[in-house]
Amino acid sequence: MAVPKKKTSKSKRNQRNSVWRAKASDAAAKALSLGKSVLTGRAKGFVYPVAEEEEGEE
């Protein structure tokens, strides 16, 4: 199993964690924006199936 040779400094650790958290925040903002555009019907770059009513099942 790989073992680090030296201890990582607190600043390097904190920097790495903040970058990781920022990625999650950006992804959440993009997902929210996409969801809003889909609900309003303005989504152009997102393809999703539209539920069509089936007429023969009554």
VEXROKE-802139 format. One line per field, with one value per residue (C-alpha): residue in one letter; x, y, z. Coordinates in pm, 1 decimal. Example, Ala and Ser with C-alpha at 12.3 -4.5 7.8 and 13.67 -1.06 7.14 Angstrom:
2
res	c(A:S)
east	c(1230.0:1367.0)
north	c(-450.0:-106.0)
up	c(780.0:714.0)
% end
This chain:
58
res	c(M:A:V:P:K:K:K:T:S:K:S:K:R:N:Q:R:N:S:V:W:R:A:K:A:S:D:A:A:A:K:A:L:S:L:G:K:S:V:L:T:G:R:A:K:G:F:V:Y:P:V:A:E:E:E:E:G:E:E)
east	c(0.0:128.5:236.0:321.5:685.1:625.6:342.9:124.1:107.5:-219.4:-224.9:-188.1:-457.7:-694.9:-631.2:-705.5:-1023.9:-1146.8:-1097.6:-1288.9:-1576.4:-1586.1:-1634.0:-1936.9:-2082.1:-2037.0:-2197.8:-2496.3:-2543.3:-2532.0:-2783.0:-3020.7:-2991.8:-3058.3:-3358.5:-3505.6:-3459.3:-3620.1:-3920.3:-3968.7:-3926.3:-3621.6:-3370.9:-3200.5:-2897.6:-3076.6:-3286.1:-3535.0:-3830.0:-4170.8:-4445.1:-4702.4:-5054.7:-5142.4:-5488.2:-5540.8:-5542.4:-5887.7)
north	c(0.0:347.9:562.5:934.3:1018.3:1344.3:1505.4:1738.3:2091.1:2234.3:2499.9:2243.5:2026.9:2320.6:2440.5:2095.0:2065.5:2410.8:2328.6:2003.2:2183.8:2457.0:2191.7:2057.2:2406.7:2478.8:2147.7:2216.5:2564.0:2424.3:2151.3:2404.9:2631.4:2341.6:2232.1:2581.7:2610.2:2268.9:2366.3:2694.4:2525.3:2726.9:2440.4:2408.4:2192.5:1930.5:1650.8:1471.2:1241.0:1403.3:1182.3:1137.5:1037.4:690.3:689.4:313.9:206.5:326.8)
up	c(0.0:-86.3:207.4:183.5:254.6:439.6:629.0:421.0:557.8:686.2:415.4:135.1:292.1:334.1:-21.2:-162.8:42.9:-59.1:-428.0:-378.5:-204.5:-470.1:-740.1:-553.6:-517.2:-889.5:-986.2:-759.2:-909.1:-1263.7:-1176.3:-1021.8:-1325.0:-1562.6:-1356.9:-1365.4:-1742.2:-1798.6:-1587.2:-1773.3:-2112.0:-2217.9:-2211.4:-2550.4:-2472.0:-2266.2:-2419.2:-2200.0:-2278.5:-2276.3:-2134.5:-2408.8:-2319.9:-2441.1:-2595.0:-2638.6:-2273.3:-2169.7)
% end
